[in-house]
Amino acid sequence: MSSSTVELTKDNFDEIVSGNGFVLIDFWASWCGPCRQFAPVYEGAAERHGDLVFAKVDTEAQPELAAAFDIRSIPTLMVVRDNIAIYAQPGALPEAALEDVIKQARALDMDEVRASVAEEQAKAGQPAQGEGQPTGE
């Protein structure tokens, strides 16, 4: 792994993902052929987009993280902006497709995304913050 990507573990995950506004995460494993094919594409993008955090999760070494995100097939690429997963798709992307995902993710209006997330949570009857807090009624 080159210095342009960060290895995520359950110990540093929250710190890195919460501490950065824009993180791409590649869920992979060493035995996975498509993962190995995707690795140089991902590394290349990491070098081109030095302002973004490119992270990797080895699903063999970090099964808890893979389970937490319900990763069922690898490689899976996830894009997280402001602690919201805005993209998650399995499959090894060709370079042009990866660049397109990054471009679209950069263009998103995160205020709109946050508003729609809050709306979805309200529809589902979930409290926006915390679990089942009393409403004081």
C-alpha positions in Angstrom: 0.0 0.0 0.0 1.4 3.4 -0.9 1.4 6.5 1.3 -1.5 8.0 -0.7 -4.0 5.6 1.0 -4.8 5.1 4.6 -5.4 1.7 6.2 -8.6 1.8 8.2 -9.0 -0.3 11.3 -11.7 -0.4 14.0 -9.3 1.6 16.1 -8.8 4.5 13.7 -12.0 4.4 11.7 -14.0 7.0 13.6 -11.1 9.4 14.0 -10.3 9.3 10.2 -13.8 9.3 8.9 -15.2 11.8 11.4 -12.1 14.0 11.1 -12.3 14.4 7.3 -15.1 15.9 5.3 -14.6 13.6 2.3 -13.4 10.0 2.5 -13.4 7.2 0.0 -13.2 3.7 1.4 -12.2 0.6 -0.6 -13.4 -2.6 1.1 -11.1 -5.3 -0.2 -9.2 -8.6 0.6 -5.9 -10.0 -0.6 -7.5 -13.2 -2.0 -9.9 -11.2 -4.2 -8.8 -10.9 -7.8 -11.1 -7.9 -8.7 -9.8 -6.2 -5.6 -6.2 -6.5 -6.8 -7.2 -5.2 -10.2 -9.0 -2.2 -8.7 -6.1 -1.4 -6.3 -3.9 0.5 -8.9 -6.9 2.4 -10.2 -7.7 3.5 -6.6 -4.1 4.4 -5.9 -3.9 6.4 -9.1 -7.0 8.4 -8.1 -5.6 8.9 -4.6 -2.5 10.5 -6.2 -4.6 12.7 -8.4 -7.0 13.9 -5.7 -4.6 14.8 -2.8 -7.3 16.8 -1.1 -9.4 13.8 -0.4 -8.8 10.9 2.0 -8.5 7.5 0.2 -8.8 4.7 2.7 -8.8 0.9 2.5 -10.4 -1.7 4.8 -9.0 -5.2 4.6 -12.2 -7.2 5.2 -10.1 -10.2 6.4 -8.3 -8.2 9.0 -11.3 -6.0 9.9 -14.4 -8.2 9.8 -16.2 -6.0 12.3 -16.0 -3.0 9.9 -17.1 -5.1 7.0 -20.1 -6.3 9.1 -20.9 -2.9 10.4 -21.4 -1.6 6.8 -23.1 -4.8 5.6 -20.4 -5.4 3.0 -21.5 -8.6 1.1 -19.2 -8.5 -1.9 -15.8 -7.0 -2.5 -14.4 -4.8 -3.7 -17.0 -2.3 -2.5 -16.3 1.4 -2.8 -18.0 3.7 -0.3 -17.9 7.5 -0.3 -18.5 9.4 2.9 -19.0 13.1 3.1 -19.6 14.8 6.5 -20.2 11.4 8.1 -22.9 10.5 5.6 -22.4 7.5 3.2 -23.4 9.1 -0.1 -22.3 6.2 -2.3 -21.7 2.5 -1.8 -21.3 0.1 -4.7 -19.7 -3.3 -5.1 -17.5 -4.0 -8.1 -14.1 -2.9 -9.4 -14.6 0.4 -11.2 -12.6 1.3 -14.3 -10.6 4.6 -13.9 -13.2 6.7 -15.9 -16.1 5.4 -13.7 -14.1 6.1 -10.5 -13.3 9.6 -11.7 -17.0 10.1 -12.5 -18.1 9.0 -9.0 -15.6 11.4 -7.4 -16.7 14.2 -9.6 -20.4 13.6 -8.8 -19.6 13.3 -5.0 -17.7 16.6 -5.1 -20.7 18.3 -6.8 -23.3 17.2 -4.2 -24.9 19.9 -2.2 -24.4 18.4 1.3 -27.0 20.8 2.8 -29.6 19.1 0.5 -28.2 15.6 1.5 -28.4 16.4 5.2 -32.0 17.7 4.7 -33.1 14.6 2.9 -31.4 12.3 5.5 -33.3 14.2 8.3 -36.5 13.9 6.3 -36.0 10.1 5.8 -35.3 9.7 9.6 -38.4 11.7 10.4 -40.5 9.5 8.0 -39.1 6.4 9.6 -40.0 7.8 13.0 -36.4 7.8 14.2 -35.1 10.6 16.4 -32.5 12.6 14.5 -30.0 12.4 17.3 -29.5 9.6 19.8 -31.7 6.6 20.4 -35.2 7.0 21.7 -34.7 10.2 23.7 -37.7 11.3 25.7 -39.5 14.2 24.0 -40.7 15.8 27.2 -44.3 15.3 26.4 
